[in-house]
Amino acid sequence: MPSVCKESSPLYDIEGYAQVGLVRDVKYVSCGKGRVRVLVVLSNDVVICSECLEQRVVELSKRVIELYRAIKLQR
C-alpha cells in the first residue's frame, strides 16, 4: 500500500467513503505522542489521509470504517 497521501480529508469524509464502499485498503500510521493518521486507498487508486489525531478518536473511527468495509454493497 502506498504511504504517500495525494489528498487530505477530514476523518468523517474517510468514514463516508467507507460507507459507500469506496475504501479498498486502510492503514493506521503512528505520528508519535499518542497520535495516529488514517491512510486509505480508494477504489480509484487515490491515497487520502487524515490529519494526526488522538489515538482514542482514531480507535472509534477504525470501528466505523471496518464495519462499513465488512458490508458488501449490491451494485
PDB file of N, H, CA, C and O in Angstrom:
ATOM      1  N   MET A   1       0.843  -1.178   0.000  1.00  0.00           N
ATOM      2  CA  MET A   1       0.000   0.000   0.000  1.00  0.00           C
ATOM      3  C   MET A   1       0.885   1.236   0.000  1.00  0.00           C
ATOM      4  O   MET A   1       1.787   1.344   0.830  1.00  0.00           O
ATOM      5  N   PRO A   2       0.647   2.168  -0.909  1.00  0.00           N
ATOM      6  CA  PRO A   2       1.426   3.412  -0.914  1.00  0.00           C
ATOM      7  C   PRO A   2       1.183   4.194   0.372  1.00  0.00           C
ATOM      8  O   PRO A   2       0.077   4.175   0.912  1.00  0.00           O
ATOM      9  N   SER A   3       2.197   4.870   0.856  1.00  0.00           N
ATOM     10  H   SER A   3       3.096   4.885   0.418  1.00  0.00           H
ATOM     11  CA  SER A   3       2.038   5.635   2.095  1.00  0.00           C
ATOM     12  C   SER A   3       2.125   7.140   1.856  1.00  0.00           C
ATOM     13  O   SER A   3       2.214   7.914   2.808  1.00  0.00           O
ATOM     14  N   VAL A   4       2.100   7.554   0.606  1.00  0.00           N
ATOM     15  H   VAL A   4       2.028   6.925  -0.168  1.00  0.00           H
ATOM     16  CA  VAL A   4       2.159   8.969   0.267  1.00  0.00           C
ATOM     17  C   VAL A   4       0.754   9.459  -0.034  1.00  0.00           C
ATOM     18  O   VAL A   4       0.083   8.957  -0.937  1.00  0.00           O
ATOM     19  N   CYS A   5       0.323  10.445   0.736  1.00  0.00           N
ATOM     20  H   CYS A   5       0.868  10.852   1.469  1.00  0.00           H
ATOM     21  CA  CYS A   5      -1.023  10.991   0.543  1.00  0.00           C
ATOM     22  C   CYS A   5      -1.054  11.915  -0.661  1.00  0.00           C
ATOM     23  O   CYS A   5      -0.185  12.770  -0.827  1.00  0.00           O
ATOM     24  N   LYS A   6      -2.064  11.733  -1.498  1.00  0.00           N
ATOM     25  H   LYS A   6      -2.771  11.038  -1.363  1.00  0.00           H
ATOM     26  CA  LYS A   6      -2.276  12.650  -2.606  1.00  0.00           C
ATOM     27  C   LYS A   6      -3.296  13.706  -2.231  1.00  0.00           C
ATOM     28  O   LYS A   6      -3.420  14.738  -2.891  1.00  0.00           O
ATOM     29  N   GLU A   7      -4.020  13.432  -1.165  1.00  0.00           N
ATOM     30  H   GLU A   7      -3.920  12.593  -0.629  1.00  0.00           H
ATOM     31  CA  GLU A   7      -5.097  14.314  -0.752  1.00  0.00           C
ATOM     32  C   GLU A   7      -5.312  14.138   0.749  1.00  0.00           C
ATOM     33  O   GLU A   7      -5.130  13.044   1.284  1.00  0.00           O
ATOM     34  N   SER A   8      -5.696  15.207   1.415  1.00  0.00           N
ATOM     35  H   SER A   8      -5.843  16.095   0.981  1.00  0.00           H
ATOM     36  CA  SER A   8      -6.007  15.143   2.835  1.00  0.00           C
ATOM     37  C   SER A   8      -7.501  15.359   3.015  1.00  0.00           C
ATOM     38  O   SER A   8      -8.093  16.215   2.358  1.00  0.00           O
ATOM     39  N   SER A   9      -8.105  14.590   3.896  1.00  0.00           N
ATOM     40  H   SER A   9      -7.625  13.894   4.429  1.00  0.00           H
ATOM     41  CA  SER A   9      -9.544  14.684   4.142  1.00  0.00           C
ATOM     42  C   SER A   9      -9.826  14.585   5.627  1.00  0.00           C
ATOM     43  O   SER A   9      -9.070  13.950   6.364  1.00  0.00           O
ATOM     44  N   PRO A  10     -10.914  15.210   6.077  1.00  0.00           N
ATOM     45  CA  PRO A  10     -11.327  15.020   7.470  1.00  0.00           C
ATOM     46  C   PRO A  10     -11.728  13.563   7.698  1.00  0.00           C
ATOM     47  O   PRO A  10     -12.081  12.849   6.760  1.00  0.00           O
ATOM     48  N   LEU A  11     -11.671  13.148   8.928  1.00  0.00           N
ATOM     49  H   LEU A  11     -11.385  13.729   9.691  1.00  0.00           H
ATOM     50  CA  LEU A  11     -11.978  11.768   9.281  1.00  0.00           C
ATOM     51  C   LEU A  11     -13.400  11.380   8.897  1.00  0.00           C
ATOM     52  O   LEU A  11     -13.633  10.252   8.461  1.00  0.00           O
ATOM     53  N   TYR A  12     -14.360  12.301   9.053  1.00  0.00           N
ATOM     54  H   TYR A  12     -14.171  13.217   9.407  1.00  0.00           H
ATOM     55  CA  TYR A  12     -15.741  11.966   8.699  1.00  0.00           C
ATOM     56  C   TYR A  12     -15.908  11.748   7.197  1.00  0.00           C
ATOM     57  O   TYR A  12     -16.786  10.988   6.787  1.00  0.00           O
ATOM     58  N   ASP A  13     -15.078  12.403   6.356  1.00  0.00           N
ATOM     59  H   ASP A  13     -14.365  13.020   6.689  1.00  0.00           H
ATOM     60  CA  ASP A  13     -15.121  12.134   4.913  1.00  0.00           C
ATOM     61  C   ASP A  13     -14.609  10.723   4.625  1.00  0.00           C
ATOM     62  O   ASP A  13     -15.178  10.010   3.798  1.00  0.00           O
ATOM     63  N   ILE A  14     -13.538  10.324   5.307  1.00  0.00           N
ATOM     64  H   ILE A  14     -13.076  10.904   5.979  1.00  0.00           H
ATOM     65  CA  ILE A  14     -12.982   8.987   5.125  1.00  0.00           C
ATOM     66  C   ILE A  14     -14.012   7.932   5.540  1.00  0.00           C
ATOM     67  O   ILE A  14     -14.172   6.918   4.862  1.00  0.00           O
ATOM     68  N   GLU A  15     -14.704   8.174   6.650  1.00  0.00           N
ATOM     69  H   GLU A  15     -14.574   8.998   7.201  1.00  0.00           H
ATOM     70  CA  GLU A  15     -15.771   7.267   7.068  1.00  0.00           C
ATOM     71  C   GLU A  15     -16.875   7.218   6.024  1.00  0.00           C
ATOM     72  O   GLU A  15     -17.449   6.157   5.779  1.00  0.00           O
ATOM     73  N   GLY A  16     -17.178   8.347   5.410  1.00  0.00           N
ATOM     74  H   GLY A  16     -16.712   9.210   5.609  1.00  0.00           H
ATOM     75  CA  GLY A  16     -18.193   8.396   4.360  1.00  0.00           C
ATOM     76  C   GLY A  16     -17.788   7.590   3.137  1.00  0.00           C
ATOM     77  O   GLY A  16     -18.619   6.907   2.538  1.00  0.00           O
ATOM     78  N   TYR A  17     -16.501   7.665   2.757  1.00  0.00           N
ATOM     79  H   TYR A  17     -15.825   8.219   3.243  1.00  0.00           H
ATOM     80  CA  TYR A  17     -16.016   6.847   1.635  1.00  0.00           C
ATOM     81  C   TYR A  17     -16.190   5.365   1.950  1.00  0.00           C
ATOM     82  O   TYR A  17     -16.556   4.577   1.077  1.00  0.00           O
ATOM     83  N   ALA A  18     -15.928   4.990   3.195  1.00  0.00           N
ATOM     84  H   ALA A  18     -15.631   5.630   3.904  1.00  0.00           H
ATOM     85  CA  ALA A  18     -16.111   3.589   3.605  1.00  0.00           C
ATOM     86  C   ALA A  18     -17.592   3.217   3.548  1.00  0.00           C
ATOM     87  O   ALA A  18     -17.941   2.112   3.135  1.00  0.00           O
ATOM     88  N   GLN A  19     -18.454   4.134   3.958  1.00  0.00           N
ATOM     89  H   GLN A  19     -18.170   5.032   4.293  1.00  0.00           H
ATOM     90  CA  GLN A  19     -19.892   3.863   3.982  1.00  0.00           C
ATOM     91  C   GLN A  19     -20.440   3.560   2.588  1.00  0.00           C
ATOM     92  O   GLN A  19     -21.322   2.714   2.443  1.00  0.00           O
ATOM     93  N   VAL A  20     -19.931   4.234   1.574  1.00  0.00           N
ATOM     94  H   VAL A  20     -19.214   4.921   1.692  1.00  0.00           H
ATOM     95  CA  VAL A  20     -20.428   3.997   0.214  1.00  0.00           C
ATOM     96  C   VAL A  20     -19.597   2.972  -0.543  1.00  0.00           C
ATOM     97  O   VAL A  20     -19.783   2.784  -1.745  1.00  0.00           O
ATOM     98  N   GLY A  21     -18.674   2.302   0.162  1.00  0.00           N
ATOM     99  H   GLY A  21     -18.522   2.455   1.138  1.00  0.00           H
ATOM    100  CA  GLY A  21     -17.941   1.191  -0.439  1.00  0.00           C
ATOM    101  C   GLY A  21     -16.760   1.583  -1.298  1.00  0.00           C
ATOM    102  O   GLY A  21     -16.351   0.799  -2.155  1.00  0.00           O
ATOM    103  N   LEU A  22     -16.192   2.762  -1.105  1.00  0.00           N
ATOM    104  H   LEU A  22     -16.524   3.398  -0.408  1.00  0.00           H
ATOM    105  CA  LEU A  22     -15.081   3.213  -1.942  1.00  0.00           C
ATOM    106  C   LEU A  22     -13.698   2.923  -1.364  1.00  0.00           C
ATOM    107  O   LEU A  22     -12.697   3.108  -2.056  1.00  0.00           O
ATOM    108  N   VAL A  23     -13.620   2.473  -0.108  1.00  0.00           N
ATOM    109  H   VAL A  23     -14.433   2.323   0.454  1.00  0.00           H
ATOM    110  CA  VAL A  23     -12.321   2.219   0.528  1.00  0.00           C
ATOM    111  C   VAL A  23     -11.864   0.803   0.193  1.00  0.00           C
ATOM    112  O   VAL A  23     -12.526  -0.176   0.538  1.00  0.00           O
ATOM    113  N   ARG A  24     -10.723   0.715  -0.483  1.00  0.00           N
ATOM    114  H   ARG A  24     -10.186   1.511  -0.762  1.00  0.00           H
ATOM    115  CA  ARG A  24     -10.157  -0.581  -0.850  1.00  0.00           C
ATOM    116  C   ARG A  24      -9.177  -1.093   0.197  1.00  0.00           C
ATOM    117  O   ARG A  24      -9.113  -2.295   0.456  1.00  0.00           O
ATOM    118  N   ASP A  25      -8.411  -0.181   0.802  1.00  0.00           N
ATOM    119  H   ASP A  25      -8.464   0.796   0.592  1.00  0.00           H
ATOM    120  CA  ASP A  25      -7.421  -0.579   1.800  1.00  0.00           C
ATOM    121  C   ASP A  25      -7.290   0.542   2.823  1.00  0.00           C
ATOM    122  O   ASP A  25      -7.511   1.710   2.503  1.00  0.00           O
ATOM    123  N   VAL A  26      -6.933   0.189   4.045  1.00  0.00           N
ATOM    124  H   VAL A  26      -6.754  -0.759   4.305  1.00  0.00           H
ATOM    125  CA  VAL A  26      -6.787   1.183   5.114  1.00  0.00           C
ATOM    126  C   VAL A  26      -5.556   0.856   5.946  1.00  0.00           C
ATOM    127  O   VAL A  26      -5.234  -0.311   6.166  1.00  0.00           O
ATOM    128  N   LYS A  27      -4.879   1.891   6.402  1.00  0.00           N
ATOM    129  H   LYS A  27      -5.141   2.839   6.223  1.00  0.00           H
ATOM    130  CA  LYS A  27      -3.665   1.726   7.200  1.00  0.00           C
ATOM    131  C   LYS A  27      -3.670   2.813   8.272  1.00  0.00           C
ATOM    132  O   LYS A  27      -4.101   3.939   8.024  1.00  0.00           O
ATOM    133  N   TYR A  28      -3.190   2.467   9.458  1.00  0.00           N
ATOM    134  H   TYR A  28      -2.840   1.553   9.659  1.00  0.00           H
ATOM    135  CA  TYR A  28      -3.125   3.401  10.570  1.00  0.00           C
ATOM    136  C   TYR A  28      -1.657   3.634  10.896  1.00  0.00           C
ATOM    137  O   TYR A  28      -0.938   2.693  11.230  1.00  0.00           O
ATOM    138  N   VAL A  29      -1.209   4.881  10.803  1.00  0.00           N
ATOM    139  H   VAL A  29      -1.793   5.646  10.532  1.00  0.00           H
ATOM    140  CA  VAL A  29       0.201   5.220  10.950  1.00  0.00           C
ATOM    141  C   VAL A  29       0.396   6.098  12.186  1.00  0.00           C
ATOM    142  O   VAL A  29      -0.291   7.106  12.351  1.00  0.00           O
ATOM    143  N   SER A  30       1.316   5.718  13.037  1.00  0.00           N
ATOM    144  H   SER A  30       1.874   4.899  12.902  1.00  0.00           H
ATOM    145  CA  SER A  30       1.599   6.487  14.245  1.00  0.00           C
ATOM    146  C   SER A  30       2.322   7.784  13.887  1.00  0.00           C
ATOM    147  O   SER A  30       3.253   7.792  13.082  1.00  0.00           O
ATOM    148  N   CYS A  31       1.875   8.872  14.498  1.00  0.00           N
ATOM    149  H   CYS A  31       1.118   8.865  15.152  1.00  0.00           H
ATOM    150  CA  CYS A  31       2.525  10.173  14.327  1.00  0.00           C
ATOM    151  C   CYS A  31       3.377  10.512  15.550  1.00  0.00           C
ATOM    152  O   CYS A  31       4.048  11.543  15.575  1.00  0.00           O
ATOM    153  N   GLY A  32       3.348   9.642  16.562  1.00  0.00           N
ATOM    154  H   GLY A  32       2.802   8.804  16.542  1.00  0.00           H
ATOM    155  CA  GLY A  32       4.074   9.885  17.800  1.00  0.00           C
ATOM    156  C   GLY A  32       3.197  10.581  18.830  1.00  0.00           C
ATOM    157  O   GLY A  32       2.187  11.193  18.484  1.00  0.00           O
ATOM    158  N   LYS A  33       3.583  10.484  20.083  1.00  0.00           N
ATOM    159  H   LYS A  33       4.404   9.987  20.364  1.00  0.00           H
ATOM    160  CA  LYS A  33       2.889  11.126  21.203  1.00  0.00           C
ATOM    161  C   LYS A  33       1.402  10.787  21.263  1.00  0.00           C
ATOM    162  O   LYS A  33       0.579  11.659  21.544  1.00  0.00           O
ATOM    163  N   GLY A  34       1.051   9.522  20.999  1.00  0.00           N
ATOM    164  H   GLY A  34       1.719   8.815  20.771  1.00  0.00           H
ATOM    165  CA  GLY A  34      -0.335   9.080  21.115  1.00  0.00           C
ATOM    166  C   GLY A  34      -1.245   9.574  20.009  1.00  0.00           C
ATOM    167  O   GLY A  34      -2.463   9.623  20.184  1.00  0.00           O
ATOM    168  N   ARG A  35      -0.671   9.940  18.871  1.00  0.00           N
ATOM    169  H   ARG A  35       0.318   9.899  18.729  1.00  0.00           H
ATOM    170  CA  ARG A  35      -1.468  10.441  17.749  1.00  0.00           C
ATOM    171  C   ARG A  35      -1.297   9.500  16.552  1.00  0.00           C
ATOM    172  O   ARG A  35      -0.238   8.904  16.357  1.00  0.00           O
ATOM    173  N   VAL A  36      -2.362   9.384  15.760  1.00  0.00           N
ATOM    174  H   VAL A  36      -3.223   9.869  15.918  1.00  0.00           H
ATOM    175  CA  VAL A  36      -2.386   8.435  14.639  1.00  0.00           C
ATOM    176  C   VAL A  36      -2.999   9.116  13.414  1.00  0.00           C
ATOM    177  O   VAL A  36      -3.881   9.966  13.534  1.00  0.00           O
ATOM    178  N   ARG A  37      -2.516   8.727  12.246  1.00  0.00           N
ATOM    179  H   ARG A  37      -1.799   8.037  12.148  1.00  0.00           H
ATOM    180  CA  ARG A  37      -3.051   9.204  10.972  1.00  0.00           C
ATOM    181  C   ARG A  37      -3.683   8.018  10.254  1.00  0.00           C
ATOM    182  O   ARG A  37      -3.140   6.914  10.288  1.00  0.00           O
ATOM    183  N   VAL A  38      -4.821   8.235   9.608  1.00  0.00           N
ATOM    184  H   VAL A  38      -5.262   9.132   9.581  1.00  0.00           H
ATOM    185  CA  VAL A  38      -5.508   7.197   8.846  1.00  0.00           C
ATOM    186  C   VAL A  38      -5.195   7.407   7.364  1.00  0.00           C
ATOM    187  O   VAL A  38      -5.424   8.494   6.833  1.00  0.00           O
ATOM    188  N   LEU A  39      -4.678   6.383   6.698  1.00  0.00           N
ATOM    189  H   LEU A  39      -4.492   5.501   7.130  1.00  0.00           H
ATOM    190  CA  LEU A  39      -4.443   6.421   5.253  1.00  0.00           C
ATOM    191  C   LEU A  39      -5.372   5.409   4.603  1.00  0.00           C
ATOM    192  O   LEU A  39      -5.471   4.270   5.060  1.00  0.00           O
ATOM    193  N   VAL A  40      -6.048   5.817   3.544  1.00  0.00           N
ATOM    194  H   VAL A  40      -5.967   6.742   3.172  1.00  0.00           H
ATOM    195  CA  VAL A  40      -6.906   4.889   2.810  1.00  0.00           C
ATOM    196  C   VAL A  40      -6.614   4.970   1.321  1.00  0.00           C
ATOM    197  O   VAL A  40      -6.267   6.025   0.791  1.00  0.00           O
ATOM    198  N   VAL A  41      -6.763   3.833   0.665  1.00  0.00           N
ATOM    199  H   VAL A  41      -7.045   2.976   1.096  1.00  0.00           H
ATOM    200  CA  VAL A  41      -6.702   3.773  -0.792  1.00  0.00           C
ATOM    201  C   VAL A  41      -8.132   3.585  -1.263  1.00  0.00           C
ATOM    202  O   VAL A  41      -8.817   2.646  -0.858  1.00  0.00           O
ATOM    203  N   LEU A  42      -8.570   4.491  -2.121  1.00  0.00           N
ATOM    204  H   LEU A  42      -8.013   5.253  -2.449  1.00  0.00           H
ATOM    205  CA  LEU A  42      -9.922   4.404  -2.657  1.00  0.00           C
ATOM    206  C   LEU A  42      -9.954   3.483  -3.862  1.00  0.00           C
ATOM    207  O   LEU A  42      -8.910   3.084  -4.379  1.00  0.00           O
ATOM    208  N   SER A  43     -11.142   3.151  -4.299  1.00  0.00           N
ATOM    209  H   SER A  43     -11.990   3.475  -3.878  1.00  0.00           H
ATOM    210  CA  SER A  43     -11.302   2.234  -5.433  1.00  0.00           C
ATOM    211  C   SER A  43     -10.713   2.798  -6.726  1.00  0.00           C
ATOM    212  O   SER A  43     -10.444   2.039  -7.657  1.00  0.00           O
ATOM    213  N   ASN A  44     -10.507   4.121  -6.800  1.00  0.00           N
ATOM    214  H   ASN A  44     -10.725   4.738  -6.043  1.00  0.00           H
ATOM    215  CA  ASN A  44      -9.883   4.719  -7.989  1.00  0.00           C
ATOM    216  C   ASN A  44      -8.375   4.919  -7.801  1.00  0.00           C
ATOM    217  O   ASN A  44      -7.756   5.685  -8.540  1.00  0.00           O
ATOM    218  N   ASP A  45      -7.782   4.232  -6.813  1.00  0.00           N
ATOM    219  H   ASP A  45      -8.285   3.610  -6.213  1.00  0.00           H
ATOM    220  CA  ASP A  45      -6.347   4.230  -6.502  1.00  0.00           C
ATOM    221  C   ASP A  45      -5.809   5.541  -5.940  1.00  0.00           C
ATOM    222  O   ASP A  45      -4.592   5.716  -5.875  1.00  0.00           O
ATOM    223  N   VAL A  46      -6.659   6.451  -5.538  1.00  0.00           N
ATOM    224  H   VAL A  46      -7.648   6.308  -5.591  1.00  0.00           H
ATOM    225  CA  VAL A  46      -6.220   7.680  -4.898  1.00  0.00           C
ATOM    226  C   VAL A  46      -5.966   7.392  -3.417  1.00  0.00           C
ATOM    227  O   VAL A  46      -6.786   6.755  -2.756  1.00  0.00           O
ATOM    228  N   VAL A  47      -4.834   7.860  -2.902  1.00  0.00           N
ATOM    229  H   VAL A  47      -4.167   8.377  -3.439  1.00  0.00           H
ATOM    230  CA  VAL A  47      -4.492   7.684  -1.494  1.00  0.00           C
ATOM    231  C   VAL A  47      -4.829   8.985  -0.774  1.00  0.00           C
ATOM    232  O   VAL A  47      -4.327  10.052  -1.128  1.00  0.00           O
ATOM    233  N   ILE A  48      -5.680   8.883   0.235  1.00  0.00           N
ATOM    234  H   ILE A  48      -6.088   8.016   0.523  1.00  0.00           H
ATOM    235  CA  ILE A  48      -6.009  10.052   1.036  1.00  0.00           C
ATOM    236  C   ILE A  48      -5.693   9.765   2.489  1.00  0.00           C
ATOM    237  O   ILE A  48      -5.634   8.606   2.899  1.00  0.00           O
ATOM    238  N   CYS A  49      -5.488  10.814   3.270  1.00  0.00           N
ATOM    239  H   CYS A  49      -5.536  11.756   2.937  1.00  0.00           H
ATOM    240  CA  CYS A  49      -5.157  10.623   4.673  1.00  0.00           C
ATOM    241  C   CYS A  49      -5.830  11.675   5.528  1.00  0.00           C
ATOM    242  O   CYS A  49      -6.231  12.737   5.052  1.00  0.00           O
ATOM    243  N   SER A  50      -5.938  11.350   6.796  1.00  0.00           N
ATOM    244  H   SER A  50      -5.612  10.487   7.183  1.00  0.00           H
ATOM    245  CA  SER A  50      -6.457  12.295   7.769  1.00  0.00           C
ATOM    246  C   SER A  50      -5.271  13.048   8.362  1.00  0.00           C
ATOM    247  O   SER A  50      -4.114  12.729   8.086  1.00  0.00           O
ATOM    248  N   GLU A  51      -5.575  14.039   9.170  1.00  0.00           N
ATOM    249  H   GLU A  51      -6.515  14.298   9.393  1.00  0.00           H
ATOM    250  CA  GLU A  51      -4.524  14.674   9.942  1.00  0.00           C
ATOM    251  C   GLU A  51      -4.166  13.755  11.105  1.00  0.00           C
ATOM    252  O   GLU A  51      -4.854  12.760  11.332  1.00  0.00           O
ATOM    253  N   CYS A  52      -3.127  14.060  11.828  1.00  0.00           N
ATOM    254  H   CYS A  52      -2.568  14.868  11.643  1.00  0.00           H
ATOM    255  CA  CYS A  52      -2.765  13.273  13.008  1.00  0.00           C
ATOM    256  C   CYS A  52      -3.755  13.580  14.122  1.00  0.00           C
ATOM    257  O   CYS A  52      -3.916  14.730  14.530  1.00  0.00           O
ATOM    258  N   LEU A  53      -4.418  12.532  14.607  1.00  0.00           N
ATOM    259  H   LEU A  53      -4.287  11.597  14.275  1.00  0.00           H
ATOM    260  CA  LEU A  53      -5.467  12.674  15.611  1.00  0.00           C
ATOM    261  C   LEU A  53      -5.143  11.831  16.832  1.00  0.00           C
ATOM    262  O   LEU A  53      -4.296  10.938  16.778  1.00  0.00           O
ATOM    263  N   GLU A  54      -5.829  12.123  17.942  1.00  0.00           N
ATOM    264  H   GLU A  54      -6.516  12.848  17.986  1.00  0.00           H
ATOM    265  CA  GLU A  54      -5.634  11.346  19.158  1.00  0.00           C
ATOM    266  C   GLU A  54      -6.009   9.887  18.924  1.00  0.00           C
ATOM    267  O   GLU A  54      -6.942   9.590  18.177  1.00  0.00           O
ATOM    268  N   GLN A  55      -5.284   8.990  19.560  1.00  0.00           N
ATOM    269  H   GLN A  55      -4.526   9.231  20.166  1.00  0.00           H
ATOM    270  CA  GLN A  55      -5.489   7.556  19.421  1.00  0.00           C
ATOM    271  C   GLN A  55      -6.936   7.153  19.696  1.00  0.00           C
ATOM    272  O   GLN A  55      -7.493   6.338  18.961  1.00  0.00           O
ATOM    273  N   ARG A  56      -7.554   7.708  20.741  1.00  0.00           N
ATOM    274  H   ARG A  56      -7.101   8.370  21.337  1.00  0.00           H
ATOM    275  CA  ARG A  56      -8.926   7.336  21.107  1.00  0.00           C
ATOM    276  C   ARG A  56      -9.933   7.718  20.023  1.00  0.00           C
ATOM    277  O   ARG A  56     -10.918   7.009  19.817  1.00  0.00           O
ATOM    278  N   VAL A  57      -9.698   8.821  19.337  1.00  0.00           N
ATOM    279  H   VAL A  57      -8.898   9.398  19.505  1.00  0.00           H
ATOM    280  CA  VAL A  57     -10.579   9.249  18.249  1.00  0.00           C
ATOM    281  C   VAL A  57     -10.460   8.294  17.072  1.00  0.00           C
ATOM    282  O   VAL A  57     -11.461   7.903  16.470  1.00  0.00           O
ATOM    283  N   VAL A  58      -9.230   7.924  16.752  1.00  0.00           N
ATOM    284  H   VAL A  58      -8.417   8.241  17.241  1.00  0.00           H
ATOM    285  CA  VAL A  58      -8.984   7.021  15.623  1.00  0.00           C
ATOM    286  C   VAL A  58      -9.522   5.628  15.912  1.00  0.00           C
ATOM    287  O   VAL A  58     -10.004   4.955  15.001  1.00  0.00           O
ATOM    288  N   GLU A  59      -9.449   5.181  17.163  1.00  0.00           N
ATOM    289  H   GLU A  59      -9.057   5.727  17.903  1.00  0.00           H
ATOM    290  CA  GLU A  59      -9.972   3.853  17.517  1.00  0.00           C
ATOM    291  C   GLU A  59     -11.476   3.770  17.238  1.00  0.00           C
ATOM    292  O   GLU A  59     -11.952   2.759  16.722  1.00  0.00           O
ATOM    293  N   LEU A  60     -12.213   4.806  17.567  1.00  0.00           N
ATOM    294  H   LEU A  60     -11.826   5.628  17.986  1.00  0.00           H
ATOM    295  CA  LEU A  60     -13.646   4.823  17.290  1.00  0.00           C
ATOM    296  C   LEU A  60     -13.902   4.846  15.789  1.00  0.00           C
ATOM    297  O   LEU A  60     -14.764   4.122  15.292  1.00  0.00           O
ATOM    298  N   SER A  61     -13.162   5.671  15.075  1.00  0.00           N
ATOM    299  H   SER A  61     -12.462   6.260  15.479  1.00  0.00           H
ATOM    300  CA  SER A  61     -13.316   5.752  13.627  1.00  0.00           C
ATOM    301  C   SER A  61     -12.929   4.436  12.955  1.00  0.00           C
ATOM    302  O   SER A  61     -13.532   4.045  11.955  1.00  0.00           O
ATOM    303  N   LYS A  62     -11.925   3.755  13.503  1.00  0.00           N
ATOM    304  H   LYS A  62     -11.436   4.072  14.315  1.00  0.00           H
ATOM    305  CA  LYS A  62     -11.480   2.463  12.961  1.00  0.00           C
ATOM    306  C   LYS A  62     -12.631   1.459  13.000  1.00  0.00           C
ATOM    307  O   LYS A  62     -12.827   0.696  12.054  1.00  0.00           O
ATOM    308  N   ARG A  63     -13.388   1.464  14.092  1.00  0.00           N
ATOM    309  H   ARG A  63     -13.229   2.084  14.860  1.00  0.00           H
ATOM    310  CA  ARG A  63     -14.546   0.571  14.192  1.00  0.00           C
ATOM    311  C   ARG A  63     -15.574   0.884  13.119  1.00  0.00           C
ATOM    312  O   ARG A  63     -16.133  -0.022  12.502  1.00  0.00           O
ATOM    313  N   VAL A  64     -15.821   2.162  12.899  1.00  0.00           N
ATOM    314  H   VAL A  64     -15.367   2.898  13.400  1.00  0.00           H
ATOM    315  CA  VAL A  64     -16.796   2.581  11.882  1.00  0.00           C
ATOM    316  C   VAL A  64     -16.327   2.158  10.488  1.00  0.00           C
ATOM    317  O   VAL A  64     -17.098   1.586   9.718  1.00  0.00           O
ATOM    318  N   ILE A  65     -15.075   2.437  10.170  1.00  0.00           N
ATOM    319  H   ILE A  65     -14.449   2.902  10.796  1.00  0.00           H
ATOM    320  CA  ILE A  65     -14.527   2.100   8.851  1.00  0.00           C
ATOM    321  C   ILE A  65     -14.567   0.597   8.617  1.00  0.00           C
ATOM    322  O   ILE A  65     -14.983   0.143   7.551  1.00  0.00           O
ATOM    323  N   GLU A  66     -14.139  -0.174   9.604  1.00  0.00           N
ATOM    324  H   GLU A  66     -13.801   0.194  10.470  1.00  0.00           H
ATOM    325  CA  GLU A  66     -14.118  -1.635   9.448  1.00  0.00           C
ATOM    326  C   GLU A  66     -15.530  -2.210   9.344  1.00  0.00           C
ATOM    327  O   GLU A  66     -15.752  -3.179   8.618  1.00  0.00           O
ATOM    328  N   LEU A  67     -16.473  -1.626  10.057  1.00  0.00           N
ATOM    329  H   LEU A  67     -16.292  -0.839  10.647  1.00  0.00           H
ATOM    330  CA  LEU A  67     -17.862  -2.069   9.953  1.00  0.00           C
ATOM    331  C   LEU A  67     -18.372  -1.891   8.526  1.00  0.00           C
ATOM    332  O   LEU A  67     -18.941  -2.815   7.945  1.00  0.00           O
ATOM    333  N   TYR A  68     -18.168  -0.712   7.971  1.00  0.00           N
ATOM    334  H   TYR A  68     -17.706   0.039   8.443  1.00  0.00           H
ATOM    335  CA  TYR A  68     -18.632  -0.445   6.607  1.00  0.00           C
ATOM    336  C   TYR A  68     -17.884  -1.272   5.570  1.00  0.00           C
ATOM    337  O   TYR A  68     -18.469  -1.688   4.570  1.00  0.00           O
ATOM    338  N   ARG A  69     -16.602  -1.514   5.799  1.00  0.00           N
ATOM    339  H   ARG A  69     -16.127  -1.176   6.611  1.00  0.00           H
ATOM    340  CA  ARG A  69     -15.842  -2.326   4.843  1.00  0.00           C
ATOM    341  C   ARG A  69     -16.316  -3.780   4.841  1.00  0.00           C
ATOM    342  O   ARG A  69     -16.195  -4.469   3.828  1.00  0.00           O
ATOM    343  N   ALA A  70     -16.854  -4.248   5.967  1.00  0.00           N
ATOM    344  H   ALA A  70     -16.953  -3.688   6.790  1.00  0.00           H
ATOM    345  CA  ALA A  70     -17.323  -5.631   6.073  1.00  0.00           C
ATOM    346  C   ALA A  70     -18.653  -5.837   5.352  1.00  0.00           C
ATOM    347  O   ALA A  70     -19.005  -6.966   5.007  1.00  0.00           O
ATOM    348  N   ILE A  71     -19.388  -4.757   5.125  1.00  0.00           N
ATOM    349  H   ILE A  71     -19.103  -3.841   5.406  1.00  0.00           H
ATOM    350  CA  ILE A  71     -20.684  -4.852   4.450  1.00  0.00           C
ATOM    351  C   ILE A  71     -20.453  -4.819   2.943  1.00  0.00           C
ATOM    352  O   ILE A  71     -19.853  -3.878   2.423  1.00  0.00           O
ATOM    353  N   LYS A  72     -20.919  -5.823   2.261  1.00  0.00           N
ATOM    354  H   LYS A  72     -21.407  -6.587   2.684  1.00  0.00           H
ATOM    355  CA  LYS A  72     -20.780  -5.880   0.797  1.00  0.00           C
ATOM    356  C   LYS A  72     -22.006  -5.246   0.154  1.00  0.00           C
ATOM    357  O   LYS A  72     -23.127  -5.726   0.321  1.00  0.00           O
ATOM    358  N   LEU A  73     -21.781  -4.172  -0.578  1.00  0.00           N
ATOM    359  H   LEU A  73     -20.871  -3.782  -0.714  1.00  0.00           H
ATOM    360  CA  LEU A  73     -22.879  -3.458  -1.220  1.00  0.00           C
ATOM    361  C   LEU A  73     -23.254  -4.099  -2.553  1.00  0.00           C
ATOM    362  O   LEU A  73     -22.389  -4.577  -3.288  1.00  0.00           O
ATOM    363  N   GLN A  74     -24.532  -4.104  -2.852  1.00  0.00           N
ATOM    364  H   GLN A  74     -25.234  -3.716  -2.255  1.00  0.00           H
ATOM    365  CA  GLN A  74     -25.003  -4.551  -4.169  1.00  0.00           C
ATOM    366  C   GLN A  74     -24.848  -3.393  -5.140  1.00  0.00           C
ATOM    367  O   GLN A  74     -25.312  -2.289  -4.857  1.00  0.00           O
ATOM    368  N   ARG A  75     -24.221  -3.616  -6.248  1.00  0.00           N
ATOM    369  H   ARG A  75     -23.844  -4.513  -6.478  1.00  0.00           H
ATOM    370  CA  ARG A  75     -24.042  -2.535  -7.244  1.00  0.00           C
ATOM    371  C   ARG A  75     -24.831  -2.848  -8.475  1.00  0.00           C
ATOM    372  O   ARG A  75     -24.818  -2.072  -9.431  1.00  0.00           O
TER     373      ARG A  75
END
